[in-house]
Amino acid sequence: MTAARPGAAARVAGWARAVRWYLRELTGEGDYDRYLARHADVHPGEPALTRRAFERWRAERAATTPGHRCC
C-alpha cells in the first residue's frame, strides 16, 4: 500500500469546502447567513428574523416581484 502525499488531505479538504459552499449558494442557505450579518450591522440590538420567518419573507418577495426570478 502506498502512502498518500502530504498535501492530498489538504486538497481533499479544500474541494470539500468548495463543494459545500457551492451547494449552500445554489440552495440559498448562504442568504440567511448574509442577512444575519447585515442585520447585526444595520440594526444592532434588534432581534433578527428566525430562519423560518426569513424563508417565508423570501418566498413572498419572490412571488410578488416578477423580476426577482428567472421564469
MARKEBA-121770 format. One record per atom (N, C-alpha, C): residue in three letters; atom name; x, y, z; residue number from 1. Coordinates in steps of 0.1 Angstrom, whole numbers, plus 5000, padded with zeros to 4 digits. Each point is the difference from the previous one (the first is absolute). Example, Ala and Ser with C-alpha at 12.3 -4.5 7.8 and 13.67 -1.06 7.14 Angstrom:
% MARKEBA-121770
+---------+-------+------+------+------+-----+
| residuo | atomo |    x |    y |    z | num |
+---------+-------+------+------+------+-----+
|     Ala |     N | 5132 | 4943 | 5078 |   1 |
|     Ala |    CA | 4991 | 5012 | 5000 |   1 |
|     Ala |     C | 5009 | 5012 | 5000 |   1 |
|     Ser |     N | 4996 | 5011 | 4993 |   2 |
|     Ser |    CA | 5009 | 5011 | 5000 |   2 |
|     Ser |     C | 4992 | 5011 | 5008 |   2 |
+---------+-------+------+------+------+-----+
END
This chain:
% MARKEBA-121770
+---------+-------+------+------+------+-----+
| residuo | atomo |    x |    y |    z | num |
+---------+-------+------+------+------+-----+
|     Met |     N | 5008 | 4988 | 5000 |   1 |
|     Met |    CA | 4992 | 5012 | 5000 |   1 |
|     Met |     C | 5009 | 5012 | 5000 |   1 |
|     Thr |     N | 4996 | 5010 | 4992 |   2 |
|     Thr |    CA | 5009 | 5012 | 4999 |   2 |
|     Thr |     C | 4994 | 5011 | 5010 |   2 |
|     Ala |     N | 5009 | 5008 | 5005 |   3 |
|     Ala |    CA | 4996 | 5011 | 5009 |   3 |
|     Ala |     C | 4995 | 5011 | 4991 |   3 |
|     Ala |     N | 4990 | 5007 | 5006 |   4 |
|     Ala |    CA | 4994 | 5012 | 4993 |   4 |
|     Ala |     C | 5010 | 5011 | 5001 |   4 |
|     Arg |     N | 5000 | 5009 | 4990 |   5 |
|     Arg |    CA | 5009 | 5011 | 5000 |   5 |
|     Arg |     C | 4996 | 5010 | 5011 |   5 |
|     Pro |     N | 5009 | 5007 | 5005 |   6 |
|     Pro |    CA | 4997 | 5009 | 5012 |   6 |
|     Pro |     C | 4989 | 5010 | 4996 |   6 |
|     Gly |     N | 4999 | 5006 | 4988 |   7 |
|     Gly |    CA | 4991 | 5010 | 4997 |   7 |
|     Gly |     C | 4986 | 4994 | 4996 |   7 |
|     Ala |     N | 4999 | 4987 | 4998 |   8 |
|     Ala |    CA | 4988 | 4994 | 4995 |   8 |
|     Ala |     C | 4988 | 5003 | 5010 |   8 |
|     Ala |     N | 5002 | 4999 | 5012 |   9 |
|     Ala |    CA | 4989 | 5002 | 5010 |   9 |
|     Ala |     C | 4995 | 5015 | 4999 |   9 |
|     Ala |     N | 5010 | 5009 | 4999 |  10 |
|     Ala |    CA | 4997 | 5014 | 4999 |  10 |
|     Ala |     C | 4992 | 5003 | 4987 |  10 |
|     Arg |     N | 5004 | 4993 | 4989 |  11 |
|     Arg |    CA | 4992 | 5002 | 4988 |  11 |
|     Arg |     C | 4986 | 4995 | 5000 |  11 |
|     Val |     N | 4999 | 4988 | 5006 |  12 |
|     Val |    CA | 4986 | 4995 | 5002 |  12 |
|     Val |     C | 4992 | 5009 | 5009 |  12 |
|     Ala |     N | 5005 | 5005 | 5011 |  13 |
|     Ala |    CA | 4993 | 5009 | 5009 |  13 |
|     Ala |     C | 4996 | 5013 | 4992 |  13 |
|     Gly |     N | 5009 | 5004 | 4992 |  14 |
|     Gly |    CA | 4997 | 5012 | 4992 |  14 |
|     Gly |     C | 4989 | 4998 | 4990 |  14 |
|     Trp |     N | 5000 | 4989 | 4994 |  15 |
|     Trp |    CA | 4989 | 4996 | 4991 |  15 |
|     Trp |     C | 4987 | 4999 | 5007 |  15 |
|     Ala |     N | 5000 | 4994 | 5012 |  16 |
|     Ala |    CA | 4988 | 4998 | 5008 |  16 |
|     Ala |     C | 4994 | 5013 | 5004 |  16 |
|     Arg |     N | 5009 | 5010 | 5004 |  17 |
|     Arg |    CA | 4995 | 5013 | 5003 |  17 |
|     Arg |     C | 4994 | 5007 | 4988 |  17 |
|     Ala |     N | 5006 | 4998 | 4989 |  18 |
|     Ala |    CA | 4995 | 5007 | 4988 |  18 |
|     Ala |     C | 4986 | 4994 | 4996 |  18 |
|     Val |     N | 4999 | 4987 | 5001 |  19 |
|     Val |    CA | 4987 | 4994 | 4996 |  19 |
|     Val |     C | 4990 | 5004 | 5010 |  19 |
|     Arg |     N | 5003 | 5000 | 5013 |  20 |
|     Arg |    CA | 4990 | 5005 | 5010 |  20 |
|     Arg |     C | 4996 | 5014 | 4998 |  20 |
|     Trp |     N | 5009 | 5009 | 4997 |  21 |
|     Trp |    CA | 4997 | 5014 | 4997 |  21 |
|     Trp |     C | 4991 | 5001 | 4988 |  21 |
|     Tyr |     N | 5003 | 4992 | 4989 |  22 |
|     Tyr |    CA | 4992 | 5001 | 4988 |  22 |
|     Tyr |     C | 4986 | 4995 | 5002 |  22 |
|     Leu |     N | 4998 | 4989 | 5008 |  23 |
|     Leu |    CA | 4987 | 4995 | 5002 |  23 |
|     Leu |     C | 4992 | 5010 | 5009 |  23 |
|     Arg |     N | 5007 | 5006 | 5010 |  24 |
|     Arg |    CA | 4993 | 5010 | 5008 |  24 |
|     Arg |     C | 4995 | 5012 | 4992 |  24 |
|     Glu |     N | 5008 | 5004 | 4991 |  25 |
|     Glu |    CA | 4996 | 5011 | 4991 |  25 |
|     Glu |     C | 4989 | 4996 | 4990 |  25 |
|     Leu |     N | 5001 | 4988 | 4995 |  26 |
|     Leu |    CA | 4990 | 4995 | 4991 |  26 |
|     Leu |     C | 4986 | 4999 | 5006 |  26 |
|     Thr |     N | 5000 | 4996 | 5013 |  27 |
|     Thr |    CA | 4987 | 4998 | 5007 |  27 |
|     Thr |     C | 4995 | 5012 | 5007 |  27 |
|     Gly |     N | 5009 | 5011 | 5001 |  28 |
|     Gly |    CA | 4996 | 5012 | 5007 |  28 |
|     Gly |     C | 5003 | 5000 | 5015 |  28 |
|     Glu |     N | 5007 | 4990 | 5005 |  29 |
|     Glu |    CA | 5003 | 4999 | 5014 |  29 |
|     Glu |     C | 5009 | 5011 | 5005 |  29 |
|     Gly |     N | 5009 | 5005 | 4991 |  30 |
|     Gly |    CA | 5009 | 5011 | 5004 |  30 |
|     Gly |     C | 4992 | 5013 | 5001 |  30 |
|     Asp |     N | 4989 | 5001 | 4994 |  31 |
|     Asp |    CA | 4992 | 5013 | 5001 |  31 |
|     Asp |     C | 4997 | 5003 | 5015 |  31 |
|     Tyr |     N | 4996 | 4991 | 5007 |  32 |
|     Tyr |    CA | 4996 | 5002 | 5014 |  32 |
|     Tyr |     C | 5013 | 5005 | 5008 |  32 |
|     Asp |     N | 5011 | 4994 | 4998 |  33 |
|     Asp |    CA | 5012 | 5004 | 5007 |  33 |
|     Asp |     C | 5004 | 5014 | 4996 |  33 |
|     Arg |     N | 4998 | 5004 | 4987 |  34 |
|     Arg |    CA | 5003 | 5014 | 4997 |  34 |
|     Arg |     C | 4990 | 5009 | 5006 |  34 |
|     Tyr |     N | 4987 | 4996 | 5000 |  35 |
|     Tyr |    CA | 4989 | 5008 | 5007 |  35 |
|     Tyr |     C | 5004 | 5003 | 5014 |  35 |
|     Leu |     N | 5004 | 4989 | 5008 |  36 |
|     Leu |    CA | 5004 | 5002 | 5014 |  36 |
|     Leu |     C | 5011 | 5010 | 5002 |  36 |
|     Ala |     N | 5010 | 4999 | 4991 |  37 |
|     Ala |    CA | 5012 | 5009 | 5001 |  37 |
|     Ala |     C | 4996 | 5014 | 4997 |  37 |
|     Arg |     N | 4992 | 5002 | 4990 |  38 |
|     Arg |    CA | 4995 | 5014 | 4997 |  38 |
|     Arg |     C | 4991 | 5005 | 5010 |  38 |
|     His |     N | 4991 | 4992 | 5005 |  39 |
|     His |    CA | 4991 | 5004 | 5011 |  39 |
|     His |     C | 5008 | 5005 | 5012 |  39 |
|     Ala |     N | 5010 | 4992 | 5004 |  40 |
|     Ala |    CA | 5008 | 5004 | 5012 |  40 |
|     Ala |     C | 5007 | 5013 | 4997 |  40 |
|     Asp |     N | 5004 | 5003 | 4988 |  41 |
|     Asp |    CA | 5007 | 5013 | 4997 |  41 |
|     Asp |     C | 4990 | 5012 | 5000 |  41 |
|     Val |     N | 4989 | 4998 | 4993 |  42 |
|     Val |    CA | 4990 | 5011 | 4998 |  42 |
|     Val |     C | 4991 | 5002 | 5012 |  42 |
|     His |     N | 4996 | 4989 | 5006 |  43 |
|     His |    CA | 4990 | 5001 | 5011 |  43 |
|     His |     C | 5006 | 4993 | 5013 |  43 |
|     Pro |     N | 5011 | 5005 | 5005 |  44 |
|     Pro |    CA | 5005 | 4994 | 5012 |  44 |
|     Pro |     C | 4991 | 5000 | 5012 |  44 |
|     Gly |     N | 4999 | 4990 | 5007 |  45 |
|     Gly |    CA | 4991 | 4999 | 5012 |  45 |
|     Gly |     C | 4986 | 4996 | 4997 |  45 |
|     Glu |     N | 4996 | 5000 | 4987 |  46 |
|     Glu |    CA | 4986 | 4996 | 4997 |  46 |
|     Glu |     C | 5000 | 4985 | 4996 |  46 |
|     Pro |     N | 4990 | 4993 | 5003 |  47 |
|     Pro |    CA | 4999 | 4986 | 4997 |  47 |
|     Pro |     C | 4999 | 4997 | 4985 |  47 |
|     Ala |     N | 5007 | 4991 | 4995 |  48 |
|     Ala |    CA | 4999 | 4996 | 4986 |  48 |
|     Ala |     C | 4989 | 4990 | 4998 |  48 |
|     Leu |     N | 4996 | 4999 | 4987 |  49 |
|     Leu |    CA | 4990 | 4990 | 4997 |  49 |
|     Leu |     C | 5005 | 4986 | 5002 |  49 |
|     Thr |     N | 4992 | 4991 | 5004 |  50 |
|     Thr |    CA | 5004 | 4986 | 5000 |  50 |
|     Thr |     C | 5002 | 4995 | 4986 |  50 |
|     Arg |     N | 5007 | 4988 | 4999 |  51 |
|     Arg |    CA | 5002 | 4995 | 4987 |  51 |
|     Arg |     C | 4986 | 4997 | 4993 |  51 |
|     Arg |     N | 4991 | 4995 | 5007 |  52 |
|     Arg |    CA | 4987 | 4997 | 4994 |  52 |
|     Arg |     C | 4993 | 5013 | 4995 |  52 |
|     Ala |     N | 5000 | 5010 | 5009 |  53 |
|     Ala |    CA | 4994 | 5013 | 4996 |  53 |
|     Ala |     C | 5007 | 5006 | 4988 |  53 |
|     Phe |     N | 5014 | 4999 | 5000 |  54 |
|     Phe |    CA | 5007 | 5005 | 4989 |  54 |
|     Phe |     C | 4997 | 4993 | 4987 |  54 |
|     Glu |     N | 4999 | 4987 | 5000 |  55 |
|     Glu |    CA | 4996 | 4992 | 4988 |  55 |
|     Glu |     C | 4986 | 5004 | 4995 |  55 |
|     Arg |     N | 4991 | 5002 | 5010 |  56 |
|     Arg |    CA | 4986 | 5004 | 4996 |  56 |
|     Arg |     C | 5001 | 5013 | 4993 |  56 |
|     Trp |     N | 5007 | 5010 | 5006 |  57 |
|     Trp |    CA | 5002 | 5013 | 4994 |  57 |
|     Trp |     C | 5006 | 4999 | 4986 |  57 |
|     Arg |     N | 5010 | 4992 | 4999 |  58 |
|     Arg |    CA | 5007 | 4999 | 4987 |  58 |
|     Arg |     C | 4991 | 4994 | 4989 |  58 |
|     Ala |     N | 4991 | 4990 | 5004 |  59 |
|     Ala |    CA | 4991 | 4994 | 4991 |  59 |
|     Ala |     C | 4989 | 5010 | 4996 |  59 |
|     Glu |     N | 4995 | 5007 | 5009 |  60 |
|     Glu |    CA | 4990 | 5010 | 4997 |  60 |
|     Glu |     C | 5006 | 5011 | 4991 |  60 |
|     Arg |     N | 5012 | 5004 | 5002 |  61 |
|     Arg |    CA | 5006 | 5010 | 4992 |  61 |
|     Arg |     C | 5002 | 4995 | 4986 |  61 |
|     Ala |     N | 5004 | 4987 | 4998 |  62 |
|     Ala |    CA | 5002 | 4994 | 4987 |  62 |
|     Ala |     C | 4987 | 4999 | 4993 |  62 |
|     Ala |     N | 4989 | 4998 | 5007 |  63 |
|     Ala |    CA | 4987 | 4998 | 4993 |  63 |
|     Ala |     C | 4994 | 5013 | 4996 |  63 |
|     Thr |     N | 5004 | 5011 | 5007 |  64 |
|     Thr |    CA | 4994 | 5013 | 4997 |  64 |
|     Thr |     C | 5009 | 5009 | 4991 |  64 |
|     Thr |     N | 5012 | 4996 | 4998 |  65 |
|     Thr |    CA | 5009 | 5008 | 4992 |  65 |
|     Thr |     C | 5004 | 4991 | 4988 |  65 |
|     Pro |     N | 4993 | 5002 | 4989 |  66 |
|     Pro |    CA | 5002 | 4992 | 4988 |  66 |
|     Pro |     C | 5015 | 5001 | 4995 |  66 |
|     Gly |     N | 5006 | 5011 | 5000 |  67 |
|     Gly |    CA | 5014 | 5001 | 4995 |  67 |
|     Gly |     C | 5010 | 4994 | 5009 |  67 |
|     His |     N | 4996 | 4995 | 5012 |  68 |
|     His |    CA | 5009 | 4994 | 5009 |  68 |
|     His |     C | 5003 | 4985 | 4997 |  68 |
|     Arg |     N | 4992 | 4994 | 4991 |  69 |
|     Arg |    CA | 5003 | 4986 | 4997 |  69 |
|     Arg |     C | 5002 | 4999 | 4985 |  69 |
|     Cys |     N | 5005 | 4989 | 4996 |  70 |
|     Cys |    CA | 5004 | 4998 | 4986 |  70 |
|     Cys |     C | 4988 | 4997 | 4991 |  70 |
|     Cys |     N | 4990 | 4994 | 5005 |  71 |
|     Cys |    CA | 4988 | 4995 | 4991 |  71 |
|     Cys |     C | 4987 | 5006 | 5004 |  71 |
+---------+-------+------+------+------+-----+
END
